[in-house]
Structures are given as C-alpha cells and as structure tokens.
C-alpha cells in the first residue's frame, strides 16, 4: 500500500507518464494515464502498479477504485480478477460500487446517526454524542 501512496503523491500531470520505474531489471513500476472526466469536467486518472513478477493493479482517482488486478494462474498466465468497468462513464452511470476501497463516509458520523433512503440508522459510538 505504501507503493500506491508514494506513486500517487509523486504525480503531477501527463496523459501517460511513468512515475516510478526501477533502474535494475525485475523491479516494479507505477504509471499514470488519463482514465476520463466526470460530468462536471473533473479529470480522473488511473495508476497502474506493476511488481517484478508481472502482477498489475489499476487504481483510479475517482473513489480510489481498484478497476483491474491481473494475477498469474497456476500456469503463470495473467488474468484480471476484478469485476469492474473499462470506462469511467460506466462507473458514473448508476450505483456501481465495483472496486471501491473507501466507504461513503470517510470520517466521523455525527452523533452516530444517519439517514439513508428515508430510514434513520443508529451506530455504536466510541465518544459521547
């Protein structure tokens, strides 16, 4: 996970850019490429992380979604094991949460209560409300 964070922090701009590529053979790499734009024009990038064995993960900056994960099978052939979409528009259309790594709420929920679709839910709190 540190590699993901480091790769994301080192990025500035470019439609496809190698962020990290080891100088020695058999090392991993991090690449950045444009994945699309939201309806309001916000740019969404994809980071492709590859390790020395060829394992490859693709993570987009829209919700930190894991869109691809290519791993070897018993014969060494790589295959994508993530259920996801090829285009950003498919993630934006409807409520597909395929590959999300973060929840709808990334911080505290005030007083341990929230409403979803008109129904109020109460959660356990670790501090007094």
N, CA, C and O atoms as CSV, one atom per row, in Angstrom:
chain,resi,resn,atom,element,x,y,z
A,1,UNK,N,N,0.826,-1.193,0.000
A,1,UNK,CA,C,0.000,0.000,0.000
A,1,UNK,C,C,0.861,1.245,0.000
A,1,UNK,O,O,0.460,2.278,-0.536
A,2,UNK,N,N,2.054,1.159,0.602
A,2,UNK,CA,C,2.953,2.310,0.617
A,2,UNK,C,C,3.344,2.687,-0.796
A,2,UNK,O,O,3.526,3.867,-1.096
A,3,UNK,N,N,3.476,1.691,-1.677
A,3,UNK,CA,C,3.820,1.963,-3.074
A,3,UNK,C,C,2.712,2.752,-3.754
A,3,UNK,O,O,2.988,3.652,-4.547
A,4,UNK,N,N,1.448,2.420,-3.448
A,4,UNK,CA,C,0.315,3.151,-4.013
A,4,UNK,C,C,0.365,4.596,-3.567
A,4,UNK,O,O,0.241,5.507,-4.385
A,5,UNK,N,N,0.546,4.813,-2.270
A,5,UNK,CA,C,0.589,6.169,-1.731
A,5,UNK,C,C,1.744,6.946,-2.326
A,5,UNK,O,O,1.571,8.095,-2.735
A,6,UNK,N,N,2.914,6.342,-2.381
A,6,UNK,CA,C,4.078,7.026,-2.941
A,6,UNK,C,C,3.852,7.359,-4.401
A,6,UNK,O,O,4.197,8.454,-4.845
A,7,UNK,N,N,3.280,6.437,-5.152
A,7,UNK,CA,C,3.020,6.687,-6.565
A,7,UNK,C,C,2.056,7.824,-6.774
A,7,UNK,O,O,2.263,8.660,-7.653
A,8,UNK,N,N,1.008,7.871,-5.984
A,8,UNK,CA,C,0.007,8.924,-6.123
A,8,UNK,C,C,0.586,10.274,-5.734
A,8,UNK,O,O,0.287,11.278,-6.379
A,9,UNK,N,N,1.406,10.319,-4.696
A,9,UNK,CA,C,1.968,11.584,-4.244
A,9,UNK,C,C,2.986,12.161,-5.221
A,9,UNK,O,O,3.198,13.374,-5.234
A,10,UNK,N,N,3.610,11.337,-6.027
A,10,UNK,CA,C,4.641,11.812,-6.941
A,10,UNK,C,C,4.106,12.318,-8.270
A,10,UNK,O,O,4.884,12.740,-9.126
A,11,UNK,N,N,2.804,12.284,-8.456
A,11,UNK,CA,C,2.220,12.601,-9.747
A,11,UNK,C,C,1.939,14.083,-9.905
A,11,UNK,O,O,1.441,14.730,-8.984
A,12,UNK,N,N,2.258,14.620,-11.075
A,12,UNK,CA,C,1.871,15.990,-11.399
A,12,UNK,C,C,0.901,15.975,-12.558
A,12,UNK,O,O,-0.299,16.156,-12.355
A,13,UNK,N,N,1.392,15.764,-13.776
A,13,UNK,CA,C,0.490,15.742,-14.915
A,13,UNK,C,C,1.106,14.957,-16.054
A,13,UNK,O,O,2.308,14.692,-16.058
A,14,UNK,N,N,0.277,14.586,-17.025
A,14,UNK,CA,C,0.625,13.900,-18.264
A,14,UNK,C,C,-0.461,12.893,-18.540
A,14,UNK,O,O,-1.043,12.323,-17.617
A,15,UNK,N,N,-0.736,12.673,-19.814
A,15,UNK,CA,C,-1.788,11.721,-20.145
A,15,UNK,C,C,-1.321,10.304,-19.869
A,15,UNK,O,O,-2.111,9.473,-19.422
A,16,UNK,N,N,-0.056,10.012,-20.124
A,16,UNK,CA,C,0.517,8.731,-19.700
A,16,UNK,C,C,1.946,9.017,-19.289
A,16,UNK,O,O,2.723,9.568,-20.070
A,17,UNK,N,N,2.290,8.652,-18.087
A,17,UNK,CA,C,3.581,9.031,-17.544
A,17,UNK,C,C,4.076,7.925,-16.632
A,17,UNK,O,O,3.314,7.393,-15.825
A,18,UNK,N,N,5.335,7.580,-16.755
A,18,UNK,CA,C,5.911,6.633,-15.820
A,18,UNK,C,C,6.364,7.404,-14.598
A,18,UNK,O,O,7.222,8.282,-14.687
A,19,UNK,N,N,5.789,7.075,-13.465
A,19,UNK,CA,C,6.098,7.760,-12.225
A,19,UNK,C,C,7.324,7.129,-11.578
A,19,UNK,O,O,8.211,7.829,-11.090
A,20,UNK,N,N,7.364,5.822,-11.579
A,20,UNK,CA,C,8.467,5.111,-10.948
A,20,UNK,C,C,8.797,3.903,-11.797
A,20,UNK,O,O,7.919,3.096,-12.104
A,21,UNK,N,N,10.028,3.775,-12.169
A,21,UNK,CA,C,10.483,2.570,-12.853
A,21,UNK,C,C,11.891,2.292,-12.345
A,21,UNK,O,O,12.784,3.126,-12.501
A,22,UNK,N,N,12.087,1.166,-11.761
A,22,UNK,CA,C,13.392,0.844,-11.178
A,22,UNK,C,C,14.441,0.734,-12.266
A,22,UNK,O,O,14.157,0.289,-13.378
A,23,UNK,N,N,15.646,1.141,-11.937
A,23,UNK,CA,C,16.740,1.096,-12.895
A,23,UNK,C,C,17.245,-0.329,-13.082
A,23,UNK,O,O,17.740,-0.675,-14.155
A,24,UNK,N,N,17.125,-1.146,-12.062
A,24,UNK,CA,C,17.562,-2.532,-12.171
A,24,UNK,C,C,16.438,-3.373,-12.751
A,24,UNK,O,O,15.256,-3.086,-12.561
A,25,UNK,N,N,16.835,-4.415,-13.460
A,25,UNK,CA,C,15.856,-5.323,-14.052
A,25,UNK,C,C,15.073,-6.048,-12.957
A,25,UNK,O,O,15.571,-6.241,-11.848
A,26,UNK,N,N,13.860,-6.440,-13.280
A,26,UNK,CA,C,12.999,-7.198,-12.372
A,26,UNK,C,C,12.487,-6.391,-11.184
A,26,UNK,O,O,12.313,-6.943,-10.098
A,27,UNK,N,N,12.247,-5.124,-11.366
A,27,UNK,CA,C,11.655,-4.288,-10.321
A,27,UNK,C,C,10.275,-3.842,-10.787
A,27,UNK,O,O,9.908,-4.039,-11.946
A,28,UNK,N,N,9.527,-3.251,-9.892
A,28,UNK,CA,C,8.184,-2.799,-10.211
A,28,UNK,C,C,8.156,-1.412,-10.819
A,28,UNK,O,O,9.187,-0.760,-10.980
A,29,UNK,N,N,6.941,-0.974,-11.154
A,29,UNK,CA,C,6.773,0.363,-11.721
A,29,UNK,C,C,5.388,0.901,-11.387
A,29,UNK,O,O,4.473,0.152,-11.045
A,30,UNK,N,N,5.262,2.213,-11.496
A,30,UNK,CA,C,3.983,2.900,-11.335
A,30,UNK,C,C,3.818,3.811,-12.534
A,30,UNK,O,O,4.688,4.638,-12.806
A,31,UNK,N,N,2.715,3.672,-13.256
A,31,UNK,CA,C,2.415,4.525,-14.406
A,31,UNK,C,C,1.120,5.268,-14.159
A,31,UNK,O,O,0.238,4.799,-13.439
A,32,UNK,N,N,1.026,6.423,-14.762
A,32,UNK,CA,C,-0.194,7.229,-14.675
A,32,UNK,C,C,-0.732,7.421,-16.083
A,32,UNK,O,O,0.027,7.681,-17.017
A,33,UNK,N,N,-2.061,7.289,-16.233
A,33,UNK,CA,C,-2.700,7.579,-17.513
A,33,UNK,C,C,-4.069,8.183,-17.259
A,33,UNK,O,O,-4.666,7.976,-16.202
A,34,UNK,N,N,-4.555,8.924,-18.228
A,34,UNK,CA,C,-5.880,9.531,-18.094
A,34,UNK,C,C,-6.944,8.448,-18.255
A,34,UNK,O,O,-6.876,7.634,-19.177
A,35,UNK,N,N,-7.927,8.442,-17.351
A,35,UNK,CA,C,-8.998,7.449,-17.393
A,35,UNK,C,C,-10.299,8.048,-17.912
A,35,UNK,O,O,-11.125,7.331,-18.475
A,36,UNK,N,N,-10.492,9.352,-17.730
A,36,UNK,CA,C,-11.705,10.012,-18.206
A,36,UNK,C,C,-11.973,11.286,-17.440
A,36,UNK,O,O,-11.124,11.774,-16.694
A,37,UNK,N,N,-13.171,11.819,-17.636
A,37,UNK,CA,C,-13.607,13.028,-16.930
A,37,UNK,C,C,-15.018,12.815,-16.419
A,37,UNK,O,O,-15.834,12.145,-17.051
A,38,UNK,N,N,-15.291,13.406,-15.250
A,38,UNK,CA,C,-16.635,13.336,-14.687
A,38,UNK,C,C,-17.550,14.272,-15.470
A,38,UNK,O,O,-17.086,15.034,-16.317
A,39,UNK,N,N,-18.854,14.214,-15.185
A,39,UNK,CA,C,-19.804,15.073,-15.892
A,39,UNK,C,C,-19.517,16.549,-15.681
A,39,UNK,O,O,-19.831,17.370,-16.543
A,40,UNK,N,N,-18.921,16.898,-14.537
A,40,UNK,CA,C,-18.598,18.304,-14.286
A,40,UNK,C,C,-17.183,18.668,-14.741
A,40,UNK,O,O,-16.687,19.746,-14.417
A,41,UNK,N,N,-16.538,17.781,-15.483
A,41,UNK,CA,C,-15.238,18.076,-16.081
A,41,UNK,C,C,-14.025,17.746,-15.234
A,41,UNK,O,O,-12.902,18.072,-15.618
A,42,UNK,N,N,-14.226,17.103,-14.088
A,42,UNK,CA,C,-13.091,16.756,-13.232
A,42,UNK,C,C,-12.316,15.596,-13.848
A,42,UNK,O,O,-12.892,14.561,-14.185
A,43,UNK,N,N,-11.015,15.779,-13.989
A,43,UNK,CA,C,-10.149,14.766,-14.586
A,43,UNK,C,C,-9.979,13.587,-13.630
A,43,UNK,O,O,-9.773,13.773,-12.431
A,44,UNK,N,N,-10.067,12.386,-14.168
A,44,UNK,CA,C,-9.857,11.165,-13.388
A,44,UNK,C,C,-8.686,10.413,-14.020
A,44,UNK,O,O,-8.694,10.115,-15.215
A,45,UNK,N,N,-7.692,10.116,-13.204
A,45,UNK,CA,C,-6.511,9.404,-13.681
A,45,UNK,C,C,-6.517,7.971,-13.180
A,45,UNK,O,O,-7.206,7.628,-12.219
A,46,UNK,N,N,-5.736,7.152,-13.851
A,46,UNK,CA,C,-5.526,5.768,-13.427
A,46,UNK,C,C,-4.046,5.585,-13.136
A,46,UNK,O,O,-3.191,6.099,-13.859
A,47,UNK,N,N,-3.753,4.855,-12.079
A,47,UNK,CA,C,-2.383,4.490,-11.746
A,47,UNK,C,C,-2.257,2.996,-11.928
A,47,UNK,O,O,-3.041,2.225,-11.375
A,48,UNK,N,N,-1.267,2.586,-12.706
A,48,UNK,CA,C,-1.026,1.172,-12.948
A,48,UNK,C,C,0.238,0.781,-12.191
A,48,UNK,O,O,1.328,1.271,-12.488
A,49,UNK,N,N,0.083,-0.096,-11.221
A,49,UNK,CA,C,1.196,-0.563,-10.399
A,49,UNK,C,C,1.548,-1.969,-10.844
A,49,UNK,O,O,0.681,-2.841,-10.913
A,50,UNK,N,N,2.813,-2.190,-11.144
A,50,UNK,CA,C,3.268,-3.497,-11.600
A,50,UNK,C,C,4.435,-3.940,-10.732
A,50,UNK,O,O,5.354,-3.161,-10.477
A,51,UNK,N,N,4.403,-5.188,-10.278
A,51,UNK,CA,C,5.536,-5.672,-9.486
A,51,UNK,C,C,6.491,-6.462,-10.365
A,51,UNK,O,O,6.241,-6.646,-11.556
A,52,UNK,N,N,7.582,-6.926,-9.776
A,52,UNK,CA,C,8.623,-7.609,-10.548
A,52,UNK,C,C,8.145,-8.921,-11.160
A,52,UNK,O,O,8.773,-9.424,-12.092
A,53,UNK,N,N,7.050,-9.484,-10.660
A,53,UNK,CA,C,6.517,-10.741,-11.181
A,53,UNK,C,C,5.432,-10.542,-12.228
A,53,UNK,O,O,4.886,-11.515,-12.750
A,54,UNK,N,N,5.112,-9.283,-12.540
A,54,UNK,CA,C,4.099,-9.005,-13.547
A,54,UNK,C,C,2.713,-8.751,-12.992
A,54,UNK,O,O,1.816,-8.356,-13.737
A,55,UNK,N,N,2.513,-8.972,-11.686
A,55,UNK,CA,C,1.217,-8.667,-11.084
A,55,UNK,C,C,0.929,-7.191,-11.306
A,55,UNK,O,O,1.793,-6.349,-11.062
A,56,UNK,N,N,-0.268,-6.869,-11.763
A,56,UNK,CA,C,-0.595,-5.492,-12.130
A,56,UNK,C,C,-1.931,-5.079,-11.529
A,56,UNK,O,O,-2.921,-5.803,-11.630
A,57,UNK,N,N,-1.948,-3.906,-10.901
A,57,UNK,CA,C,-3.170,-3.336,-10.337
A,57,UNK,C,C,-3.407,-1.976,-10.975
A,57,UNK,O,O,-2.468,-1.211,-11.195
A,58,UNK,N,N,-4.668,-1.681,-11.271
A,58,UNK,CA,C,-5.042,-0.379,-11.835
A,58,UNK,C,C,-6.033,0.266,-10.874
A,58,UNK,O,O,-7.090,-0.293,-10.583
A,59,UNK,N,N,-5.675,1.450,-10.387
A,59,UNK,CA,C,-6.487,2.169,-9.413
A,59,UNK,C,C,-6.782,3.545,-9.967
A,59,UNK,O,O,-5.872,4.242,-10.416
A,60,UNK,N,N,-8.067,3.953,-9.939
A,60,UNK,CA,C,-8.417,5.279,-10.455
A,60,UNK,C,C,-8.627,6.253,-9.302
A,60,UNK,O,O,-8.921,5.857,-8.174
A,61,UNK,N,N,-8.467,7.538,-9.616
A,61,UNK,CA,C,-8.575,8.578,-8.595
A,61,UNK,C,C,-10.013,8.936,-8.270
A,61,UNK,O,O,-10.244,9.798,-7.422
A,62,UNK,N,N,-10.972,8.319,-8.899
A,62,UNK,CA,C,-12.386,8.506,-8.578
A,62,UNK,C,C,-12.753,7.459,-7.535
A,62,UNK,O,O,-13.033,6.311,-7.881
A,63,UNK,N,N,-12.753,7.842,-6.269
A,63,UNK,CA,C,-13.114,6.924,-5.192
A,63,UNK,C,C,-12.057,5.890,-4.866
A,63,UNK,O,O,-12.342,4.908,-4.181
A,64,UNK,N,N,-10.833,6.099,-5.350
A,64,UNK,CA,C,-9.748,5.132,-5.120
A,64,UNK,C,C,-10.197,3.730,-5.521
A,64,UNK,O,O,-9.957,2.765,-4.796
A,65,UNK,N,N,-10.855,3.622,-6.683
A,65,UNK,CA,C,-11.397,2.337,-7.133
A,65,UNK,C,C,-10.323,1.461,-7.760
A,65,UNK,O,O,-9.526,1.914,-8.580
A,66,UNK,N,N,-10.322,0.202,-7.356
A,66,UNK,CA,C,-9.475,-0.807,-7.973
A,66,UNK,C,C,-10.243,-1.327,-9.184
A,66,UNK,O,O,-11.237,-2.036,-9.030
A,67,UNK,N,N,-9.786,-0.977,-10.388
A,67,UNK,CA,C,-10.524,-1.346,-11.595
A,67,UNK,C,C,-9.992,-2.607,-12.259
A,67,UNK,O,O,-10.720,-3.281,-12.988
A,68,UNK,N,N,-8.730,-2.929,-12.012
A,68,UNK,CA,C,-8.131,-4.143,-12.574
A,68,UNK,C,C,-7.104,-4.698,-11.601
A,68,UNK,O,O,-6.428,-3.953,-10.892
A,69,UNK,N,N,-7.002,-6.025,-11.580
A,69,UNK,CA,C,-5.942,-6.701,-10.832
A,69,UNK,C,C,-5.599,-7.958,-11.617
A,69,UNK,O,O,-6.358,-8.927,-11.632
A,70,UNK,N,N,-4.457,-7.924,-12.259
A,70,UNK,CA,C,-4.017,-9.046,-13.087
A,70,UNK,C,C,-3.032,-9.887,-12.287
A,70,UNK,O,O,-1.961,-9.417,-11.902
A,71,UNK,N,N,-3.410,-11.130,-12.043
A,71,UNK,CA,C,-2.580,-12.051,-11.264
A,71,UNK,C,C,-2.364,-13.330,-12.070
A,71,UNK,O,O,-3.188,-13.677,-12.916
A,72,UNK,N,N,-1.262,-14.028,-11.811
A,72,UNK,CA,C,-0.998,-15.257,-12.564
A,72,UNK,C,C,-1.822,-16.439,-12.045
A,72,UNK,O,O,-2.068,-16.566,-10.846
A,73,UNK,N,N,-2.239,-17.292,-12.972
A,73,UNK,CA,C,-2.906,-18.532,-12.575
A,73,UNK,C,C,-1.836,-19.602,-12.325
A,73,UNK,O,O,-0.646,-19.288,-12.302
A,74,UNK,N,N,-2.243,-20.837,-12.142
A,74,UNK,CA,C,-1.281,-21.897,-11.821
A,74,UNK,C,C,-0.274,-22.151,-12.942
A,74,UNK,O,O,0.789,-22.727,-12.710
A,75,UNK,N,N,-0.617,-21.716,-14.163
A,75,UNK,CA,C,0.290,-21.868,-15.300
A,75,UNK,C,C,1.089,-20.600,-15.584
A,75,UNK,O,O,1.862,-20.549,-16.540
A,76,UNK,N,N,0.903,-19.584,-14.756
A,76,UNK,CA,C,1.637,-18.335,-14.938
A,76,UNK,C,C,0.976,-17.340,-15.874
A,76,UNK,O,O,1.525,-16.264,-16.116
A,77,UNK,N,N,-0.201,-17.680,-16.408
A,77,UNK,CA,C,-0.906,-16.772,-17.314
A,77,UNK,C,C,-1.655,-15.725,-16.490
A,77,UNK,O,O,-2.396,-16.060,-15.566
A,78,UNK,N,N,-1.450,-14.441,-16.841
A,78,UNK,CA,C,-2.112,-13.360,-16.115
A,78,UNK,C,C,-3.577,-13.249,-16.504
A,78,UNK,O,O,-3.939,-13.400,-17.671
A,79,UNK,N,N,-4.413,-12.981,-15.506
A,79,UNK,CA,C,-5.835,-12.769,-15.738
A,79,UNK,C,C,-6.364,-11.718,-14.785
A,79,UNK,O,O,-5.906,-11.617,-13.646
A,80,UNK,N,N,-7.332,-10.933,-15.248
A,80,UNK,CA,C,-7.943,-9.882,-14.430
A,80,UNK,C,C,-8.985,-10.521,-13.517
A,80,UNK,O,O,-9.910,-11.179,-13.996
A,81,UNK,N,N,-8.842,-10.333,-12.205
A,81,UNK,CA,C,-9.751,-10.951,-11.243
A,81,UNK,C,C,-10.732,-9.962,-10.620
A,81,UNK,O,O,-11.481,-10.326,-9.714
A,82,UNK,N,N,-10.737,-8.719,-11.094
A,82,UNK,CA,C,-11.611,-7.690,-10.527
A,82,UNK,C,C,-12.836,-7.500,-11.415
A,82,UNK,O,O,-12.720,-7.365,-12.633
A,83,UNK,N,N,-14.000,-7.491,-10.794
A,83,UNK,CA,C,-15.231,-7.192,-11.502
A,83,UNK,C,C,-15.322,-5.678,-11.612
A,83,UNK,O,O,-15.496,-4.991,-10.605
A,84,UNK,N,N,-15.208,-5.157,-12.815
A,84,UNK,CA,C,-15.197,-3.710,-12.986
A,84,UNK,C,C,-15.559,-3.297,-14.396
A,84,UNK,O,O,-16.000,-4.108,-15.210
A,85,UNK,N,N,-15.362,-2.013,-14.667
A,85,UNK,CA,C,-15.691,-1.437,-15.969
A,85,UNK,C,C,-14.437,-0.922,-16.654
A,85,UNK,O,O,-13.434,-0.637,-16.000
A,86,UNK,N,N,-14.500,-0.805,-17.972
A,86,UNK,CA,C,-13.377,-0.284,-18.753
A,86,UNK,C,C,-13.411,1.227,-18.893
A,86,UNK,O,O,-12.381,1.849,-19.152
A,87,UNK,N,N,-14.596,1.830,-18.721
A,87,UNK,CA,C,-14.753,3.275,-18.929
A,87,UNK,C,C,-15.312,3.938,-17.676
A,87,UNK,O,O,-16.096,3.343,-16.937
A,88,UNK,N,N,-14.890,5.188,-17.452
A,88,UNK,CA,C,-15.372,5.952,-16.307
A,88,UNK,C,C,-16.883,6.136,-16.367
A,88,UNK,O,O,-17.552,6.072,-15.336
A,89,UNK,N,N,-17.423,6.361,-17.545
A,89,UNK,CA,C,-18.868,6.585,-17.696
A,89,UNK,C,C,-19.678,5.443,-17.092
A,89,UNK,O,O,-20.760,5.669,-16.550
A,90,UNK,N,N,-19.164,4.227,-17.180
A,90,UNK,CA,C,-19.876,3.078,-16.617
A,90,UNK,C,C,-19.902,3.110,-15.090
A,90,UNK,O,O,-20.844,2.611,-14.474
A,91,UNK,N,N,-18.867,3.697,-14.476
A,91,UNK,CA,C,-18.862,3.854,-13.020
A,91,UNK,C,C,-19.799,4.978,-12.596
A,91,UNK,O,O,-20.404,4.915,-11.527
A,92,UNK,N,N,-19.919,6.005,-13.432
A,92,UNK,CA,C,-20.749,7.162,-13.100
A,92,UNK,C,C,-22.229,6.897,-13.323
A,92,UNK,O,O,-23.070,7.548,-12.702
A,93,UNK,N,N,-22.562,5.963,-14.189
A,93,UNK,CA,C,-23.948,5.648,-14.526
A,93,UNK,C,C,-24.507,4.649,-13.521
A,93,UNK,O,O,-24.122,3.479,-13.524
A,94,UNK,N,N,-25.396,5.096,-12.678
A,94,UNK,CA,C,-25.997,4.202,-11.692
A,94,UNK,C,C,-25.199,4.174,-10.411
A,94,UNK,O,O,-24.500,5.131,-10.077
A,95,UNK,N,N,-25.307,3.070,-9.696
A,95,UNK,CA,C,-24.684,2.969,-8.377
A,95,UNK,C,C,-23.736,1.780,-8.307
A,95,UNK,O,O,-23.804,0.975,-7.379
A,96,UNK,N,N,-22.860,1.677,-9.284
A,96,UNK,CA,C,-21.876,0.603,-9.278
A,96,UNK,C,C,-20.754,0.945,-8.313
A,96,UNK,O,O,-20.052,1.940,-8.493
A,97,UNK,N,N,-20.590,0.126,-7.300
A,97,UNK,CA,C,-19.507,0.345,-6.339
A,97,UNK,C,C,-18.416,-0.702,-6.522
A,97,UNK,O,O,-17.687,-1.012,-5.579
A,98,UNK,N,N,-18.299,-1.252,-7.739
A,98,UNK,CA,C,-17.257,-2.235,-8.023
A,98,UNK,C,C,-15.888,-1.635,-7.721
A,98,UNK,O,O,-15.575,-0.535,-8.178
A,99,UNK,N,N,-15.089,-2.341,-6.969
A,99,UNK,CA,C,-13.709,-1.949,-6.748
A,99,UNK,C,C,-13.447,-0.814,-5.788
A,99,UNK,O,O,-12.292,-0.422,-5.621
A,100,UNK,N,N,-14.470,-0.265,-5.147
A,100,UNK,CA,C,-14.228,0.869,-4.250
A,100,UNK,C,C,-13.405,0.422,-3.047
A,100,UNK,O,O,-13.581,-0.679,-2.526
A,101,UNK,N,N,-12.516,1.291,-2.625
A,101,UNK,CA,C,-11.684,0.989,-1.461
A,101,UNK,C,C,-12.020,1.893,-0.290
A,101,UNK,O,O,-11.461,1.739,0.796
A,102,UNK,N,N,-12.930,2.835,-0.502
A,102,UNK,CA,C,-13.368,3.728,0.569
A,102,UNK,C,C,-14.882,3.662,0.661
A,102,UNK,O,O,-15.561,3.358,-0.320
A,103,UNK,N,N,-15.399,3.947,1.829
A,103,UNK,CA,C,-16.846,3.933,2.019
A,103,UNK,C,C,-17.469,5.274,1.685
A,103,UNK,O,O,-16.784,6.202,1.255
A,104,UNK,N,N,-18.766,5.367,1.886
A,104,UNK,CA,C,-19.482,6.606,1.597
A,104,UNK,C,C,-19.116,7.704,2.577
A,104,UNK,O,O,-19.228,8.888,2.261
A,105,UNK,N,N,-18.680,7.314,3.761
A,105,UNK,CA,C,-18.310,8.279,4.792
A,105,UNK,C,C,-16.873,7.979,5.200
A,105,UNK,O,O,-16.577,6.886,5.683
A,106,UNK,N,N,-15.993,8.937,5.009
A,106,UNK,CA,C,-14.581,8.707,5.300
A,106,UNK,C,C,-14.158,9.301,6.640
A,106,UNK,O,O,-12.968,9.323,6.951
A,107,UNK,N,N,-15.089,9.772,7.419
A,107,UNK,CA,C,-14.743,10.362,8.707
A,107,UNK,C,C,-15.824,9.993,9.712
A,107,UNK,O,O,-16.508,8.983,9.547
A,108,UNK,N,N,-15.979,10.788,10.731
A,108,UNK,CA,C,-16.976,10.515,11.764
A,108,UNK,C,C,-18.393,10.747,11.251
A,108,UNK,O,O,-18.626,11.569,10.365
A,109,UNK,N,N,-19.316,10.014,11.820
A,109,UNK,CA,C,-20.733,10.226,11.551
A,109,UNK,C,C,-21.297,10.906,12.789
A,109,UNK,O,O,-21.310,10.326,13.874
A,110,UNK,N,N,-21.758,12.130,12.621
A,110,UNK,CA,C,-22.211,12.959,13.744
A,110,UNK,C,C,-23.237,12.233,14.606
A,110,UNK,O,O,-24.256,11.754,14.109
A,111,UNK,N,N,-22.958,12.160,15.885
A,111,UNK,CA,C,-23.832,11.571,16.897
A,111,UNK,C,C,-24.188,10.112,16.609
A,111,UNK,O,O,-25.137,9.580,17.186
A,112,UNK,N,N,-23.437,9.466,15.724
A,112,UNK,CA,C,-23.654,8.050,15.446
A,112,UNK,C,C,-24.963,7.742,14.751
A,112,UNK,O,O,-25.459,6.619,14.849
A,113,UNK,N,N,-25.541,8.719,14.044
A,113,UNK,CA,C,-26.813,8.505,13.341
A,113,UNK,C,C,-26.725,9.070,11.931
A,113,UNK,O,O,-26.076,10.087,11.688
A,114,UNK,N,N,-27.392,8.387,11.010
A,114,UNK,CA,C,-27.502,8.904,9.649
A,114,UNK,C,C,-28.799,8.403,9.036
A,114,UNK,O,O,-29.385,7.431,9.510
A,115,UNK,N,N,-29.242,9.069,7.983
A,115,UNK,CA,C,-30.468,8.702,7.281
A,115,UNK,C,C,-30.113,8.298,5.862
A,115,UNK,O,O,-29.365,8.995,5.177
A,116,UNK,N,N,-30.652,7.171,5.427
A,116,UNK,CA,C,-30.426,6.671,4.081
A,116,UNK,C,C,-31.760,6.227,3.512
A,116,UNK,O,O,-32.435,5.370,4.084
A,117,UNK,N,N,-32.135,6.805,2.393
A,117,UNK,CA,C,-33.410,6.488,1.743
A,117,UNK,C,C,-34.587,6.633,2.704
A,117,UNK,O,O,-35.509,5.817,2.704
A,118,UNK,N,N,-34.540,7.684,3.525
A,118,UNK,CA,C,-35.639,7.987,4.431
A,118,UNK,C,C,-35.656,7.199,5.729
A,118,UNK,O,O,-36.523,7.433,6.570
A,119,UNK,N,N,-34.731,6.278,5.916
A,119,UNK,CA,C,-34.687,5.480,7.138
A,119,UNK,C,C,-33.488,5.915,7.977
A,119,UNK,O,O,-32.373,6.036,7.469
A,120,UNK,N,N,-33.732,6.149,9.281
A,120,UNK,CA,C,-32.650,6.561,10.171
A,120,UNK,C,C,-31.963,5.339,10.766
A,120,UNK,O,O,-32.617,4.394,11.206
A,121,UNK,N,N,-30.631,5.373,10.771
A,121,UNK,CA,C,-29.821,4.294,11.323
A,121,UNK,C,C,-29.002,4.835,12.489
A,121,UNK,O,O,-28.497,5.956,12.433
A,122,UNK,N,N,-28.872,4.030,13.548
A,122,UNK,CA,C,-28.047,4.384,14.703
A,122,UNK,C,C,-26.857,3.436,14.755
A,122,UNK,O,O,-26.996,2.227,14.570
A,123,UNK,N,N,-25.693,4.005,15.008
A,123,UNK,CA,C,-24.461,3.237,15.074
A,123,UNK,C,C,-23.876,3.308,16.475
A,123,UNK,O,O,-24.197,4.212,17.245
A,124,UNK,N,N,-23.027,2.365,16.797
A,124,UNK,CA,C,-22.297,2.419,18.065
A,124,UNK,C,C,-21.340,3.602,18.002
A,124,UNK,O,O,-20.744,3.863,16.957
A,125,UNK,N,N,-21.192,4.305,19.092
A,125,UNK,CA,C,-20.272,5.440,19.145
A,125,UNK,C,C,-19.162,5.137,20.141
A,125,UNK,O,O,-19.372,4.426,21.124
A,126,UNK,N,N,-17.987,5.681,19.880
A,126,UNK,CA,C,-16.886,5.488,20.816
A,126,UNK,C,C,-16.657,6.726,21.676
A,126,UNK,O,O,-15.850,6.692,22.605
A,127,UNK,N,N,-17.349,7.804,21.380
A,127,UNK,CA,C,-17.333,9.028,22.181
A,127,UNK,C,C,-18.779,9.425,22.435
A,127,UNK,O,O,-19.666,9.124,21.636
A,128,UNK,N,N,-19.005,10.098,23.543
A,128,UNK,CA,C,-20.370,10.553,23.805
A,128,UNK,C,C,-20.819,11.507,22.703
A,128,UNK,O,O,-20.042,12.349,22.252
A,129,UNK,N,N,-22.090,11.376,22.265
A,129,UNK,CA,C,-22.589,12.257,21.191
A,129,UNK,C,C,-22.633,13.713,21.565
A,129,UNK,O,O,-23.031,14.548,20.752
